[in-house]
Amino acid sequence: NGHLTFDSSYSSYTPQRFPLYGSIDMIAPFWTDLDNSQTGFVLYNQYTNGSVLQQATRDINSYFPNLNFSAGWVFVATWYEVAYFGTKTTFQAVLISGGQKSFVLMNYGSIASTTLSAGYDTINSFHHFTIPGSFSSSATGDNSAFSLSSNVNVTGRWAFQVDSGVRVTKLDCYLYCWTSFFTVATFKVFFYLFYIYIYLSYICPRCNVLKVVCKI
């Protein structure tokens, strides 16, 4: 149905608008009612070395300069001429990761006329993005904005940096989490005692909620 999920499958073929405020991470290059049972292929592969990683490194450093990025893993999913009620659509999602940075490329070829949602959404929609044109006629057909436009000046390609979090020390992480949680003066003593406890036990219970990445 034109989307990728990670911890569990998601069977809905009806496109929805982001943010979903749901319990899954989703990358949706072309979320609509697709059917490859009679025509078309869904292909995927992953790479940890070779020319694909070299090309990914060059592309990301071109689109996002000053990062000094080096790709260590690439996953490519291609929907090739998949059917949509008698028409054919081709598009691709490329996941690229290296160190603490991750990116998604969405590539578009021939696009059938349909209603679709395209972009990405994270758990509870802390981070989400919808490609302009989703749920409109400008997204599909011979003059598809997805195929003819770009946010990185490469026709038919859309690129996004999707890693999140703040690079902080363990001490900063705990301080950030718990000072944001306890703000009333009467809780200060409790806060410092509990802070010492979590610091010694290497637990940071608020990070998943506040989207802080602790680099310990």
VMD Tcl script that draws the C-alpha trace (Angstrom):
set ca {
  {0.00 0.00 0.00}
  {2.95 2.30 -0.57}
  {4.30 2.69 2.96}
  {6.98 1.22 5.23}
  {6.64 0.47 8.94}
  {9.15 -1.06 11.35}
  {8.00 -2.74 14.57}
  {4.74 -4.07 13.15}
  {2.79 -4.16 9.89}
  {0.08 -1.66 9.00}
  {-2.53 -2.96 6.59}
  {-4.59 0.16 5.91}
  {-4.79 0.96 2.20}
  {-6.78 4.16 2.76}
  {-4.42 7.16 2.89}
  {-4.65 9.37 5.95}
  {-3.34 12.83 6.67}
  {-0.27 13.32 8.84}
  {0.05 13.74 11.77}
  {-1.61 10.47 12.78}
  {-0.73 10.68 16.51}
  {-0.43 6.90 16.37}
  {1.79 4.19 17.83}
  {3.97 3.47 14.78}
  {6.76 5.04 12.77}
  {5.82 5.25 9.09}
  {7.56 6.26 5.88}
  {4.96 6.69 3.15}
  {6.28 7.57 -0.30}
  {2.92 6.75 -1.94}
  {0.18 5.68 0.47}
  {-2.87 4.59 -1.51}
  {-4.77 1.46 -2.60}
  {-2.14 -0.38 -4.68}
  {-2.41 -3.95 -5.98}
  {0.57 -5.88 -7.36}
  {-1.20 -9.25 -7.48}
  {-1.64 -9.04 -11.27}
  {1.07 -6.65 -12.42}
  {4.08 -4.89 -11.00}
  {6.71 -5.80 -8.43}
  {7.69 -4.69 -4.94}
  {11.46 -5.09 -4.63}
  {13.85 -4.39 -1.78}
  {17.52 -4.76 -0.92}
  {19.97 -3.51 1.67}
  {23.63 -2.56 1.29}
  {26.47 -2.26 3.78}
  {29.33 -1.72 1.33}
  {30.09 -0.97 -2.30}
  {29.06 1.60 -4.88}
  {25.53 2.13 -3.52}
  {26.93 3.43 -0.22}
  {29.40 5.63 -2.09}
  {26.59 7.13 -4.17}
  {24.43 7.64 -1.07}
  {27.30 9.43 0.67}
  {27.79 11.77 -2.29}
  {24.07 12.50 -2.59}
  {23.52 13.28 1.09}
  {26.58 15.53 1.32}
  {25.29 17.36 -1.76}
  {21.78 17.84 -0.37}
  {22.86 18.51 3.23}
  {26.27 20.24 3.09}
  {28.59 20.68 6.09}
  {27.53 17.39 7.71}
  {30.59 15.39 6.61}
  {28.27 12.40 6.30}
  {29.38 8.86 5.47}
  {26.74 6.22 4.71}
  {27.12 2.88 6.48}
  {23.80 1.28 5.56}
  {21.29 1.74 2.75}
  {17.89 0.10 2.30}
  {16.11 0.48 -1.05}
  {12.43 -0.36 -1.55}
  {11.01 -0.07 -5.08}
  {7.41 -0.30 -6.20}
  {7.80 -0.96 -9.95}
  {4.76 -0.48 -12.20}
  {2.36 -1.53 -9.45}
  {-1.30 -1.42 -10.39}
  {-3.87 1.13 -9.36}
  {-7.20 0.23 -10.99}
  {-5.73 -0.40 -14.44}
  {-2.90 2.14 -14.30}
  {0.75 1.71 -13.33}
  {2.88 3.61 -10.82}
  {6.60 3.49 -10.07}
  {8.25 5.01 -7.00}
  {10.97 4.28 -4.48}
  {11.99 4.86 -0.85}
  {15.69 4.88 0.07}
  {16.69 4.75 3.75}
  {20.25 5.89 4.47}
  {22.04 5.75 7.81}
  {25.52 6.51 9.06}
  {26.61 7.17 12.64}
  {23.98 9.30 14.37}
  {22.41 10.65 11.17}
  {19.64 9.13 9.05}
  {17.91 10.22 5.85}
  {15.08 9.19 3.56}
  {14.96 9.74 -0.19}
  {11.69 9.39 -2.08}
  {11.99 8.96 -5.86}
  {9.05 9.21 -8.25}
  {8.60 7.99 -11.81}
  {5.30 7.51 -13.64}
  {2.42 8.32 -11.26}
  {-1.18 7.16 -11.68}
  {-4.06 9.54 -11.02}
  {-5.25 8.79 -7.49}
  {-5.67 10.21 -4.00}
  {-2.61 9.64 -1.86}
  {-0.64 10.66 1.20}
  {3.14 11.04 1.02}
  {5.63 11.91 3.74}
  {6.57 10.44 7.10}
  {5.24 10.27 10.64}
  {6.77 9.11 13.94}
  {5.25 7.58 17.06}
  {2.86 10.12 18.62}
  {3.76 12.41 15.69}
  {6.65 14.11 17.48}
  {8.09 14.53 13.98}
  {6.10 14.43 10.75}
  {6.06 15.90 7.28}
  {3.65 15.81 4.34}
  {4.94 16.39 0.82}
  {3.07 19.36 -0.68}
  {0.37 18.18 -3.06}
  {-0.77 15.18 -1.04}
  {-4.55 14.69 -1.26}
  {-4.72 16.95 -4.31}
  {-4.89 16.36 -8.06}
  {-1.50 18.06 -8.52}
  {0.26 15.09 -6.89}
  {-0.60 12.53 -9.55}
  {-1.06 12.02 -13.27}
  {1.15 13.14 -16.15}
  {1.91 16.48 -14.48}
  {2.53 15.11 -11.00}
  {4.25 17.60 -8.71}
  {5.96 14.63 -7.06}
  {7.57 13.55 -10.34}
  {8.30 17.01 -11.75}
  {9.34 18.84 -8.58}
  {11.87 18.36 -5.77}
  {13.11 19.84 -2.51}
  {16.77 19.16 -3.44}
  {16.78 20.37 -7.06}
  {16.75 16.84 -8.51}
  {13.56 16.27 -10.50}
  {11.38 13.59 -8.95}
  {13.42 13.29 -5.75}
  {12.54 14.40 -2.21}
  {15.09 14.15 0.59}
  {14.61 14.39 4.36}
  {16.85 14.17 7.40}
  {14.90 12.04 9.87}
  {17.18 11.53 12.86}
  {16.11 13.41 15.99}
  {17.35 14.33 19.42}
  {19.93 16.58 20.99}
  {23.51 15.45 21.46}
  {24.08 15.87 25.19}
  {26.07 14.32 28.02}
  {24.48 11.96 30.51}
  {24.42 14.69 33.15}
  {22.80 17.20 30.79}
  {20.26 14.62 29.70}
  {19.05 13.85 33.21}
  {19.04 17.51 34.17}
  {17.01 18.42 31.08}
  {14.51 15.63 31.62}
  {13.80 16.16 35.27}
  {13.97 19.94 35.48}
  {11.33 20.04 32.75}
  {9.23 17.59 34.75}
  {9.55 19.16 38.20}
  {9.07 22.91 38.04}
  {7.25 23.66 41.30}
  {9.51 24.86 44.13}
  {8.08 22.41 46.67}
  {9.36 19.52 44.55}
  {12.97 20.72 44.41}
  {14.25 18.56 47.26}
  {12.52 15.49 45.87}
  {13.87 16.32 42.43}
  {17.51 16.45 43.52}
  {17.28 13.25 45.55}
  {15.61 11.44 42.69}
  {18.07 12.94 40.21}
  {20.98 11.45 42.18}
  {19.21 8.09 42.14}
  {18.67 7.96 38.39}
  {22.16 9.30 37.72}
  {23.71 6.46 39.70}
  {21.40 3.85 38.22}
  {21.88 5.02 34.59}
  {18.16 5.41 33.98}
  {16.60 8.27 32.10}
  {12.85 7.60 32.14}
  {11.74 10.79 30.37}
  {13.92 10.65 27.26}
  {11.48 8.72 25.10}
  {8.79 11.28 25.85}
  {10.93 14.37 25.37}
  {12.87 12.99 22.41}
  {16.27 13.58 23.96}
  {19.02 11.22 22.83}
  {21.51 10.54 25.63}
  {25.01 9.95 24.28}
  {26.55 8.11 27.24}
}
mol new
graphics top color blue
foreach p $ca { graphics top sphere $p radius 0.5 }
foreach p [lrange $ca 0 end-1] q [lrange $ca 1 end] { graphics top cylinder $p $q radius 0.2 }
display resetview
